[in-house]
């Protein structure tokens, strides 16, 4: 499930991943369905169980449904004919977010976000940063703002700050 940030409309995306007779990997989007209903487990389950019928796919050929860890999605799949498997990246993101809430790390991130926000919202600061990058013979890179839903964006933000430490300082 995902939500369009511009108009707040929700969608369910269904993808298939399979190996052919030569063990070559294939994947494709089967359907992206507008989902205006409330995100209850029952509504998700009903929608999920419609897709194999629409595509004439025998449900015994569906070995696993990869899902996030939301209670409603977990329950929907548990109540269905499918076997649910938690998404590794989503689970990793939850673990990383828990770690990032530790006092010391949280303080570092607050300061890092303030620095990045300052440079990204001030043309004067951005111009000065670029001048310093050139003067210090550093790569001409803009600072990266992290986004809570992108699991690696905090890493990219910190990494770029380390790269540009001398210019930022």
Secondary structure, 3 states (H helix, E strand, C coil): CEECCCCCCEEEEEEEEEECCCCCEEEEEEEEEECCCCCCHHHHHHHHHHHHHHCCCCHHHCCCEEECCCHHHHHHHHCCCCCEEECHHHHHHHHHHHHHCCHHHHHHHHHHHHHHHHHHHCHHHHHHHHHHHHHCCCCCCCCCCCCCCCCCHHHHHHHHHHHCHHHHC
